């Protein structure tokens, strides 16, 4: 008889985990400390960065 071969046959490699919340617009916004404040046309602008996916947005403070 032949040798018994053990292994993980037929299993797919795991895909990197993505947040389904961010895909549907529910981001986890944190203030970006690197460029926290920027003055634009006389108003204070704050830069935000999503903690899960890395998306960026700006908002008035």
Steps between C-alpha positions, in 0.01 A plus 500: 500500500606859448577760760215704645534862392361755744448860412250774447378433152215697350505789747511847351741759640325754717431836341603812693223613731314810387253693707151479355402802708732726300373357173153626594614845615527441877858609560676537833634855468797609712676838489818479290776619736756545219303777332259589777424861408505690174368850450308538178314818407494621859337185644656226710514169309557163673624192312342165591632148431298177518654262756383191309558567129719813483253724314549876545256786536510861614250687711450847640550544873 
